[in-house]
């Protein structure tokens, strides 16, 4: 299925412009990549915070309060 961009007109006067299959695929891939990047950044931040928390716990546990 390879649809081209098309326009849908309604009686109320509003028009919708639908993307082609190629444009739709590119847009979906962009948002998927953006979502994955965001998840990776959040994961790395959490990982660093846990490491810092562990270091603080070790220091506190040895009496460096």
Long-range contacts (C-beta under 8 A, 24 or more apart in sequence): none
